[in-house]
């Protein structure tokens, strides 16, 4: 893997916390690790549902192998051009050739 492709810093996060005072699931996230990665948009799609516009942007995030990354995690990336934090849900974790050298995370961005 070429190091030049990994020019972004991303943070892998996991959901923590059980429930709030009303016994509802608490939506808190804790940082697991910060890694160098390549963030690459794959396609964009907009669709109409219930008379509302929803945008879905799919990204491929490539990083060096890190054991334990699953679809239960999410990726946080702060875009250096805009200084806006972007959140990605992981849909699939791909270990190319099962060699434990790199991971490709197929993600959907929160819009």
N, C-alpha and C positions, 0 to 999 in steps of 0.2 A: 504494500500500500504506500502510495506517495504521500509524504507529510504535507506537501503543498495543498492537497485537496482538503485537509483538515484545518481550515483557517478560522473556524468559529468555535467559541466556547459555549458548551451546552451543559445544563445541569439535569441529571436524572433525579426525579422525585418519586416518592412513594406516599400513598395515603396512610395517614395515621389518625388516631383518635377513634373512640367508639361511638358515643352518643352524647347529645347535649342534654340539658335539663328536662326537655320534653320527650326524651327517648327517641329523638330523630337522629339519623346518621350525621355525624359532623364531617364536613368537607374540608379537612386540613391536610396539607401536604408538607413533607419534610424532605430536605435535600439529602440525597444519598451520596452522590459523587459529581464532580465537575470534570468534564473531559473535553478534549479537542475533537471536533467533528466537522463534517461537511454537510451543509443544509442545502438541499436542492429541490426546488419545486418540480413536481411531475405534471400536474394538470390542474385546471380550475374549472369549477362547475357551479352554476347557479340554477336553482329550481324554485318553482312556486308551489307552496303548500299552505292551505288555509289562508289564501290571499296575502301571504307574507313572502318576502324574498329571503332565501337562505343561501348562504355561500359556503361551499366546501372546497378547500384547497388541500390537495394531497402532496406530501413531501416525502422525500427519501433522505434519511439522516444516516450518514455513514460514519462509523467510529471504530477505533481499535477494539478488539475483543475485551469485554468486561463481563465476567460471570455473574449470572443472577438477574440480568435484565429480562423482564417479561412484559406481557401486555397489561399487567396491573400497574405498571409504572407510567409516568408521563415525562415529557421533555420540556424544559423551560429554556428559552433562548432569547437573549436581549439583542435585538437587531442593532449593530453598531451605527448604521446610517441614521436611524431615527430614535435610538435609545428607548425603544418600546419593547417591553417584555412580551414574548409570544409563547403560547402554550400549545403543545402538540400531544394528542392522545396516540398511543402506540397501538396500531392494528395488527402488526406482525413483526416478529423478530427473526431475521434470516442470518444464519451463520453459513456463509458461502463455503461449499465443499466440506463443511464440518471440520475445518482445520483450526478453529479457534484463533484466527488472526484478525478478523474484522467482523463487524456486525452491520447489517443494513436494517434500519428501523423504518417500516412503512407507516406513516403517520397521517393523521387528520388534524388540521389546525382548528382551534377554537376561534370562531369568527364573531 
